[in-house]
Amino acid sequence: MEKIKLFINKNPNLINIILGIIGFTIAGIVYYDFEIMLKVFVGVVIFSVVIGLISFAIKIFLK
């Protein structure tokens, strides 16, 4: 449990990314259309990766 807390403290964006993926996936399921759900899920994953890369780059450049 302590390792999980330490990991979350080092990566605070992780919780937001997970909640975003869950929320957008639920929104996609509400439409009852697999194609829309898949597009939304892929969009959220790409957006999350971009946000993660930006925050990682900021940490590197600030050091």
Biotite code that builds the C-alpha atoms (Angstrom):
import biotite.structure as struc

atoms = struc.array([
    struc.Atom([0.000, 0.000, 0.000], chain_id="A", res_id=1, res_name="MET", atom_name="CA", element="C"),
    struc.Atom([2.866, 2.371, 0.763], chain_id="A", res_id=2, res_name="GLU", atom_name="CA", element="C"),
    struc.Atom([4.365, 1.729, -2.675], chain_id="A", res_id=3, res_name="LYS", atom_name="CA", element="C"),
    struc.Atom([1.049, 2.699, -4.280], chain_id="A", res_id=4, res_name="ILE", atom_name="CA", element="C"),
    struc.Atom([0.854, 5.920, -2.234], chain_id="A", res_id=5, res_name="LYS", atom_name="CA", element="C"),
    struc.Atom([4.451, 6.757, -3.135], chain_id="A", res_id=6, res_name="LEU", atom_name="CA", element="C"),
    struc.Atom([3.752, 6.097, -6.830], chain_id="A", res_id=7, res_name="PHE", atom_name="CA", element="C"),
    struc.Atom([0.638, 8.295, -6.762], chain_id="A", res_id=8, res_name="ILE", atom_name="CA", element="C"),
    struc.Atom([2.539, 11.071, -4.960], chain_id="A", res_id=9, res_name="ASN", atom_name="CA", element="C"),
    struc.Atom([5.197, 10.990, -7.676], chain_id="A", res_id=10, res_name="LYS", atom_name="CA", element="C"),
    struc.Atom([2.536, 10.939, -10.447], chain_id="A", res_id=11, res_name="ASN", atom_name="CA", element="C"),
    struc.Atom([-0.450, 13.078, -9.359], chain_id="A", res_id=12, res_name="PRO", atom_name="CA", element="C"),
    struc.Atom([-1.781, 13.258, -12.937], chain_id="A", res_id=13, res_name="ASN", atom_name="CA", element="C"),
    struc.Atom([-2.338, 9.506, -12.911], chain_id="A", res_id=14, res_name="LEU", atom_name="CA", element="C"),
    struc.Atom([-5.584, 9.769, -10.927], chain_id="A", res_id=15, res_name="ILE", atom_name="CA", element="C"),
    struc.Atom([-6.960, 12.442, -13.272], chain_id="A", res_id=16, res_name="ASN", atom_name="CA", element="C"),
    struc.Atom([-6.072, 10.359, -16.314], chain_id="A", res_id=17, res_name="ILE", atom_name="CA", element="C"),
    struc.Atom([-7.721, 7.232, -14.891], chain_id="A", res_id=18, res_name="ILE", atom_name="CA", element="C"),
    struc.Atom([-10.873, 9.144, -13.894], chain_id="A", res_id=19, res_name="LEU", atom_name="CA", element="C"),
    struc.Atom([-10.997, 10.761, -17.333], chain_id="A", res_id=20, res_name="GLY", atom_name="CA", element="C"),
    struc.Atom([-10.717, 7.427, -19.110], chain_id="A", res_id=21, res_name="ILE", atom_name="CA", element="C"),
    struc.Atom([-13.425, 5.895, -16.916], chain_id="A", res_id=22, res_name="ILE", atom_name="CA", element="C"),
    struc.Atom([-15.714, 8.906, -17.374], chain_id="A", res_id=23, res_name="GLY", atom_name="CA", element="C"),
    struc.Atom([-15.350, 9.094, -21.125], chain_id="A", res_id=24, res_name="PHE", atom_name="CA", element="C"),
    struc.Atom([-15.758, 5.327, -21.475], chain_id="A", res_id=25, res_name="THR", atom_name="CA", element="C"),
    struc.Atom([-19.000, 5.489, -19.485], chain_id="A", res_id=26, res_name="ILE", atom_name="CA", element="C"),
    struc.Atom([-20.135, 8.373, -21.698], chain_id="A", res_id=27, res_name="ALA", atom_name="CA", element="C"),
    struc.Atom([-19.357, 6.242, -24.748], chain_id="A", res_id=28, res_name="GLY", atom_name="CA", element="C"),
    struc.Atom([-21.294, 3.287, -23.353], chain_id="A", res_id=29, res_name="ILE", atom_name="CA", element="C"),
    struc.Atom([-24.330, 5.528, -22.803], chain_id="A", res_id=30, res_name="VAL", atom_name="CA", element="C"),
    struc.Atom([-24.476, 6.109, -26.567], chain_id="A", res_id=31, res_name="TYR", atom_name="CA", element="C"),
    struc.Atom([-24.811, 2.316, -27.085], chain_id="A", res_id=32, res_name="TYR", atom_name="CA", element="C"),
    struc.Atom([-22.539, 2.566, -30.100], chain_id="A", res_id=33, res_name="ASP", atom_name="CA", element="C"),
    struc.Atom([-19.235, 0.725, -30.116], chain_id="A", res_id=34, res_name="PHE", atom_name="CA", element="C"),
    struc.Atom([-17.739, 2.940, -32.831], chain_id="A", res_id=35, res_name="GLU", atom_name="CA", element="C"),
    struc.Atom([-18.370, 6.149, -30.862], chain_id="A", res_id=36, res_name="ILE", atom_name="CA", element="C"),
    struc.Atom([-17.128, 4.529, -27.657], chain_id="A", res_id=37, res_name="MET", atom_name="CA", element="C"),
    struc.Atom([-13.959, 3.355, -29.397], chain_id="A", res_id=38, res_name="LEU", atom_name="CA", element="C"),
    struc.Atom([-13.288, 6.798, -30.891], chain_id="A", res_id=39, res_name="LYS", atom_name="CA", element="C"),
    struc.Atom([-13.813, 8.499, -27.526], chain_id="A", res_id=40, res_name="VAL", atom_name="CA", element="C"),
    struc.Atom([-11.602, 5.964, -25.744], chain_id="A", res_id=41, res_name="PHE", atom_name="CA", element="C"),
    struc.Atom([-8.779, 6.311, -28.294], chain_id="A", res_id=42, res_name="VAL", atom_name="CA", element="C"),
    struc.Atom([-9.081, 10.105, -28.107], chain_id="A", res_id=43, res_name="GLY", atom_name="CA", element="C"),
    struc.Atom([-8.836, 10.062, -24.317], chain_id="A", res_id=44, res_name="VAL", atom_name="CA", element="C"),
    struc.Atom([-5.826, 7.737, -24.423], chain_id="A", res_id=45, res_name="VAL", atom_name="CA", element="C"),
    struc.Atom([-4.027, 9.954, -26.955], chain_id="A", res_id=46, res_name="ILE", atom_name="CA", element="C"),
    struc.Atom([-4.922, 13.078, -24.944], chain_id="A", res_id=47, res_name="PHE", atom_name="CA", element="C"),
    struc.Atom([-3.647, 11.437, -21.739], chain_id="A", res_id=48, res_name="SER", atom_name="CA", element="C"),
    struc.Atom([-0.366, 10.466, -23.381], chain_id="A", res_id=49, res_name="VAL", atom_name="CA", element="C"),
    struc.Atom([0.112, 14.012, -24.687], chain_id="A", res_id=50, res_name="VAL", atom_name="CA", element="C"),
    struc.Atom([-0.587, 15.500, -21.240], chain_id="A", res_id=51, res_name="ILE", atom_name="CA", element="C"),
    struc.Atom([1.828, 13.017, -19.668], chain_id="A", res_id=52, res_name="GLY", atom_name="CA", element="C"),
    struc.Atom([4.562, 13.843, -22.180], chain_id="A", res_id=53, res_name="LEU", atom_name="CA", element="C"),
    struc.Atom([4.086, 17.575, -21.641], chain_id="A", res_id=54, res_name="ILE", atom_name="CA", element="C"),
    struc.Atom([4.335, 17.253, -17.849], chain_id="A", res_id=55, res_name="SER", atom_name="CA", element="C"),
    struc.Atom([7.373, 14.980, -18.238], chain_id="A", res_id=56, res_name="PHE", atom_name="CA", element="C"),
    struc.Atom([9.044, 17.492, -20.576], chain_id="A", res_id=57, res_name="ALA", atom_name="CA", element="C"),
    struc.Atom([8.325, 20.340, -18.146], chain_id="A", res_id=58, res_name="ILE", atom_name="CA", element="C"),
    struc.Atom([9.959, 18.380, -15.312], chain_id="A", res_id=59, res_name="LYS", atom_name="CA", element="C"),
    struc.Atom([13.038, 17.740, -17.468], chain_id="A", res_id=60, res_name="ILE", atom_name="CA", element="C"),
    struc.Atom([13.384, 21.352, -18.608], chain_id="A", res_id=61, res_name="PHE", atom_name="CA", element="C"),
    struc.Atom([12.910, 22.767, -15.096], chain_id="A", res_id=62, res_name="LEU", atom_name="CA", element="C"),
    struc.Atom([15.789, 20.711, -13.677], chain_id="A", res_id=63, res_name="LYS", atom_name="CA", element="C"),
])
